[in-house]
Structure formats: structure tokens, C-alpha cells
Amino acid sequence: MHKILILLLAVFSTSLVHAQTDSLTKEERLALDSMFKNDEFVKLMMGMKKKKSYVDVNVGIGNGIFSLKNNSLNAGQAITSKIFYTPSLGYYHKSGFSFIATGFMANDEGKLKMYQYAISPSYVLNNKTINAGISYTRFIEGSSASFDVSPFKNDFYGSFTYKKTWIQPGIALGFSFGKQEEYYDTAFWFFNRVVHIRDTITTRLYGLSAIISATHQWDIYKIFGKKDAVQLQPTLMMNAGSQRWDISHSSSLNNRRPIVQNYLKSRYGDGSSSDEFKIQSLGFLAEITYYYGKFYFQPQIYLDYYLPSTTEKRLTSLYSVLAGFSF
């Protein structure tokens, strides 16, 4: 279980994204998760002069699962051919505080399942000079699924963007942690007696990420009429991070039989391992948002080029399409 990779996030108003690495084990693939997610739109309705509290309802469709805020978890997306749906409901207070509830859905064995939920309180300070935000996301287990679901349950994320220059520099930091449990159960005959071996393998994961970004935003008003506008925002970023995982076993037979204990540890791992903090990839995010009154439509595409040595393809492409109403 070496090299679990990490990193990716897009820093813009409080956002996200990321990369890929060497051949990944099941545990390493499970450590990667998340979703392209729009954050607070500074302009609820284009042309609004005063800040107002509002409710936002949207649904996203994409080819990957992404963290609501901390996209370092997206490194090395294992599933990019599957379609995921992400309905979301958020309340944004004019003070900068917000609360978002999101569901994660996908087709599994012929059925559309809500396999995970997330709630995310956050605060954003946005003015003519800076855009800074901090958020916490709690992931909640939903229906069981046959595909891998991220074991990360807690996600802290903070970002800062300086807006006074034409190219706006930004930095973002994220910290995520969680755990997963796997169960090993087998039986065999031993001197005319059936012997059962049961073990619970617990893996605790911790991820730290950092992103340096550069972005510029164009706002174009009255495209087809007085109520519409387009916002264009390309973002370049450099992604870095580290990850640590602790593996432990729990089995009464395991504790009494060293040969069984050594077998389980050699198969599933034991103790602690980590990847050192390092630069992982370079990324480019292209985002276009079309507004018409309270409705908006937002396609995004993210290209990520993995830098360290690898036998896998270096270039990964992820996309998302978001549509919603703010009122």
C-alpha cells in the first residue's frame, strides 16, 4: 500500500479538483473521493447591488465523485466512466454563513441509489479585495453500493484569493480523515473439525493538501436580454499533499495464533504508512456559468497532469454539469 496520491482542488470562491498516480490498491482507490460543486455565487442575480440571503437548489451530473470542498481527495479517480448525480440544497446568509446539504447518487446494479449524504456549514468573506472561506463537511453513509465509496467522513477546507490584480492568486489548505472496515471470514477443516477465521480490518486515513492557484474572471452582461449574463473563469493550479493510513486487526483467533496473525497482516497490511508531502500535479479548470434571472447553468471541465514517476497515464479529465435556481 504505497503511494496513495492525492491532490487537487480549485481555488475560486471556495472550490475544488485533482489527479492520478501509480497502480492503486483497493484501499488507495477508496481513499479518493468527491464532486465538482459550485460555492456561493457572489451575484445571486447578476446586477444585484446589495447582499441578500438566499436559497440555492441545484443538481449536478459528472463522471467522478468529488469532495464538496477539499478536492485533494480526488487524486487518482478510480471510476471516471460512471455517471454520478448530486442534488443539493443550500441556504446562504448575507453575513457570509451558509449551510449546504448534498446527496450522492449513482446507478448500481440497475437501481439508482443514494449511497451517501453530506452536510457542510461554511463561512465566506467576499469583498473587492479578497475572497476567503472556511468550511467543514460531514459525510454520512447512505444505501450500500457495490462500487467503492470514499472512507473519508470529515473534511476541513480553507481558501484565500486576492482579487485586486488582473490575475488573482490564491491558496487553499485541506485536511480530511475517516476510516473504513473490512471483514475477513473463512472456514476450513482441521482434524475433522471446522475452524473459522474472522477478522475486522480497520483502516484509518488522514489526508493533507495544499493548492496554489491563479485565476481570472470575466463577467459579460445582457447576452440575449436584460436578465442574463455569462461568467467565464479559467483557473491554473499546482497541487501538493500527503497522506497517512493506520491499519489494525481485531480477531480473537488472530490474537492467539501467530501464524494466522502474520497471514492476515501480510495480506491486508498492518501498522502505519504514509506518503511524504510533495507536489503531485498541475491542473487546469475551465468553468462557464450562464445566468438567466434566478436560473443558472454551469458546465466545468478539469484537466490534471500527474508529475511524479508513474506507469499509468498522466493526463486525467473530469467533467461536471450543474443546473439550479437561487431565490
C-alpha positions in Angstrom: 0.0 0.0 0.0 2.4 2.6 -1.2 1.8 5.9 -2.9 -1.8 6.7 -2.5 -1.6 10.0 -4.3 -3.6 13.0 -3.6 -4.3 16.5 -4.5 -6.4 18.6 -6.4 -8.8 21.4 -5.6 -9.7 24.5 -7.4 -9.5 27.7 -5.5 -12.2 30.1 -6.6 -14.9 31.5 -4.3 -14.3 28.3 -2.2 -13.9 25.4 -4.6 -12.1 22.2 -5.9 -10.4 19.4 -8.1 -7.4 16.8 -8.8 -5.1 13.9 -10.2 -3.8 10.3 -10.6 -0.8 8.1 -9.7 0.8 4.6 -9.9 -1.3 1.4 -9.8 -3.6 1.8 -6.8 -4.8 -0.9 -4.3 -8.4 -1.1 -3.3 -7.7 0.8 -0.1 -5.9 3.5 -2.0 -8.8 3.9 -4.5 -11.2 4.1 -1.6 -9.3 7.0 -0.2 -10.2 9.1 -3.1 -13.5 10.8 -3.4 -15.6 14.0 -4.0 -17.6 16.2 -6.6 -17.4 19.4 -8.7 -19.5 21.7 -6.6 -20.5 25.4 -7.1 -20.0 27.5 -4.0 -21.6 30.8 -3.2 -22.3 32.8 -6.2 -21.2 36.3 -5.4 -24.0 37.6 -7.6 -27.3 35.8 -6.9 -28.9 37.7 -9.7 -26.5 39.5 -12.0 -26.6 43.2 -11.3 -27.7 42.8 -7.6 -26.1 45.7 -5.7 -26.9 44.7 -2.1 -26.1 41.4 -0.4 -29.1 39.3 0.3 -29.8 36.0 2.0 -31.0 33.3 -0.5 -31.7 29.6 -1.0 -30.0 27.6 -3.8 -31.3 24.4 -5.3 -29.3 22.5 -7.9 -28.4 19.2 -9.4 -25.0 18.1 -10.8 -24.0 15.4 -13.3 -20.4 14.2 -13.7 -18.0 11.4 -14.4 -16.4 11.3 -11.0 -17.0 11.7 -7.3 -15.6 14.8 -5.7 -15.2 16.3 -2.3 -17.6 19.2 -1.6 -14.7 21.4 -0.7 -11.4 19.6 -0.5 -10.5 18.1 -3.8 -7.2 16.7 -2.7 -9.4 13.6 -2.2 -9.9 13.3 -5.9 -6.4 12.3 -6.7 -6.4 9.3 -8.9 -10.1 8.9 -9.6 -10.6 5.2 -10.0 -14.1 5.5 -11.6 -14.4 8.0 -14.4 -16.8 6.1 -16.7 -19.7 6.0 -14.3 -22.2 8.8 -14.1 -22.9 10.4 -10.7 -25.8 12.7 -9.7 -25.5 15.2 -6.9 -28.7 17.1 -5.9 -28.0 19.9 -3.4 -29.9 22.4 -1.2 -28.1 25.3 0.4 -29.0 28.4 2.4 -26.7 31.4 2.1 -27.0 34.2 4.7 -26.0 37.7 3.7 -23.4 37.7 6.6 -21.4 35.1 4.7 -22.5 32.0 6.6 -24.1 29.1 4.7 -25.3 25.6 5.2 -25.4 23.0 2.4 -27.0 19.5 2.2 -26.0 17.2 -0.7 -26.9 13.8 -1.8 -24.7 11.4 -3.9 -26.5 9.1 -6.3 -25.4 6.6 -9.0 -26.8 3.6 -10.8 -25.8 0.4 -9.1 -26.9 -3.0 -10.3 -29.8 -1.5 -12.3 -31.1 0.8 -9.5 -30.4 4.5 -8.8 -29.1 4.6 -5.2 -28.5 7.5 -2.8 -25.3 5.9 -1.4 -24.0 9.0 0.6 -25.1 12.3 2.0 -23.1 15.3 3.2 -23.8 18.4 5.2 -21.5 21.4 5.1 -21.6 24.6 7.2 -19.2 27.3 5.9 -18.3 31.0 6.1 -17.1 33.2 3.2 -15.7 36.7 3.4 -16.0 38.3 0.0 -15.3 41.9 -0.9 -13.4 43.9 -3.6 -10.0 42.9 -2.2 -10.2 39.3 -1.0 -12.3 36.2 -1.1 -11.6 33.9 1.9 -13.6 31.0 3.2 -13.6 28.1 5.7 -15.8 25.1 5.7 -16.4 21.7 7.4 -18.1 18.8 5.6 -19.5 15.7 7.3 -20.2 12.7 5.0 -23.0 10.3 6.1 -23.4 6.7 4.8 -26.5 6.0 2.7 -27.6 2.9 0.8 -25.0 0.1 0.3 -23.3 0.1 -3.1 -21.2 -2.4 -5.0 -18.7 0.2 -6.1 -16.0 1.9 -3.9 -17.2 4.8 -1.7 -14.7 7.1 0.0 -14.0 6.3 3.6 -13.3 10.0 4.4 -16.0 11.2 6.8 -14.7 14.6 7.9 -13.3 17.3 5.6 -11.9 20.7 6.7 -11.1 23.2 4.0 -9.9 26.8 3.8 -9.1 29.1 0.9 -7.9 32.6 0.2 -7.9 34.6 -3.1 -6.5 38.1 -3.7 -8.7 40.0 -6.1 -7.0 43.3 -6.7 -4.8 42.1 -9.5 -5.9 41.1 -13.0 -4.6 37.6 -12.4 -5.9 36.6 -9.0 -3.5 34.4 -6.9 -4.9 32.0 -4.4 -4.0 29.4 -1.9 -6.1 26.6 -0.3 -5.5 24.1 2.5 -7.5 21.0 3.3 -7.4 18.3 6.0 -9.6 15.1 5.8 -9.9 12.0 7.9 -12.1 8.9 8.2 -12.0 5.1 8.4 -13.2 2.0 6.7 -13.8 -1.5 8.0 -13.4 -4.8 6.0 -14.4 -8.2 7.3 -12.4 -11.4 6.6 -14.4 -14.6 7.2 -13.3 -18.1 6.1 -13.6 -21.7 7.3 -11.6 -24.9 6.8 -11.4 -28.4 8.1 -8.7 -29.2 10.6 -8.5 -32.8 12.1 -12.2 -33.4 11.4 -13.1 -30.0 12.9 -14.3 -26.9 11.2 -12.1 -23.9 12.0 -13.4 -20.3 11.4 -11.1 -17.3 11.0 -12.8 -14.0 11.4 -11.1 -10.7 11.4 -12.1 -7.0 11.2 -9.5 -4.9 9.3 -9.8 -1.2 10.3 -8.1 1.4 8.1 -7.9 5.0 9.4 -6.9 7.5 6.8 -5.7 11.1 7.0 -5.1 13.5 4.1 -3.4 16.9 4.0 -3.5 19.0 0.8 -2.4 22.4 -0.5 -3.1 24.2 -3.7 -1.6 27.4 -5.2 -3.8 28.8 -7.9 -4.1 31.7 -10.4 -7.4 32.7 -11.9 -9.2 35.5 -13.8 -13.0 36.1 -14.0 -14.9 37.7 -16.9 -18.5 38.9 -16.4 -20.4 39.6 -19.6 -23.9 41.1 -19.1 -27.0 41.2 -21.3 -26.1 38.4 -23.7 -29.7 37.8 -25.1 -31.6 40.2 -22.9 -31.6 42.3 -19.8 -31.9 39.4 -17.4 -29.0 37.2 -18.5 -25.2 37.2 -18.1 -22.2 34.9 -18.6 -19.3 34.4 -16.2 -16.1 32.8 -17.5 -13.4 31.6 -15.1 -10.3 29.6 -16.1 -8.0 28.5 -13.2 -4.5 27.2 -13.2 -3.3 25.3 -10.1 -0.4 23.4 -8.6 -1.5 20.6 -6.3 0.5 19.1 -3.4 -0.2 17.0 -0.4 0.5 13.9 1.8 -1.5 11.0 3.2 -1.2 8.6 6.1 -3.1 5.4 6.9 -3.1 3.2 10.0 -4.3 -0.4 9.7 -5.3 -2.6 12.7 -6.8 -6.1 13.1 -9.4 -7.4 15.6 -9.9 -11.1 16.0 -9.8 -13.4 19.0 -8.3 -16.3 16.9 -5.9 -13.9 15.3 -4.5 -12.8 18.7 -4.0 -16.4 19.8 -2.5 -17.8 16.6 0.7 -16.0 15.4 0.6 -17.9 12.0 -2.9 -16.6 11.4 -2.0 -13.2 12.6 1.0 -13.0 10.2 -1.1 -14.2 7.3 -3.8 -11.6 7.8 -1.2 -8.8 8.3 0.8 -9.8 5.2 -2.5 -9.9 3.1 -4.2 -6.7 4.4 -1.3 -4.7 6.0 -0.7 -3.6 9.5 0.7 -0.6 11.3 1.2 2.8 9.9 2.3 4.0 6.4 2.4 7.4 4.8 3.3 9.4 1.7 5.5 12.4 2.2 4.2 15.9 1.4 5.2 16.7 -2.2 4.0 18.3 -5.4 1.6 16.0 -7.2 0.2 17.6 -10.3 -0.6 20.6 -12.4 -4.3 21.3 -13.2 -6.5 23.5 -15.4 -10.1 24.1 -14.6 -12.4 25.8 -17.2 -15.8 27.0 -15.8 -18.6 28.7 -17.7 -21.7 29.9 -15.9 -24.8 31.2 -17.7 -27.4 33.2 -15.6 -30.9 34.0 -16.6 -32.7 35.7 -13.7 -32.6 33.2 -10.9 -31.6 30.2 -13.0 -28.0 29.3 -13.8 -26.3 26.6 -15.9 -22.7 25.7 -15.2 -20.5 23.2 -17.2 -17.0 22.6 -16.0 -14.0 20.6 -17.2 -10.9 19.8 -15.3 -7.6 18.5 -16.8 -4.9 17.2 -14.5 -1.3 16.3 -15.4 0.4 14.0 -12.8 4.0 14.9 -12.2 5.8 12.0 -10.3 7.0 8.9 -12.0 4.2 6.5 -12.9 3.2 3.6 -15.2 -0.3 5.0 -15.5 -1.5 7.7 -17.9 -0.6 11.1 -16.6 -3.5 13.1 -18.0 -6.9 12.8 -16.4 -10.0 14.6 -17.5 -13.1 15.2 -15.3 -16.3 17.0 -16.2 -19.4 18.2 -14.4 -22.6 20.0 -15.5 -24.6 21.9 -12.9 -28.1 23.5 -13.1 -30.0 25.3 -10.4 -32.2 28.1 -9.1 -31.3 30.7 -6.5 -34.1 32.6 -4.8 
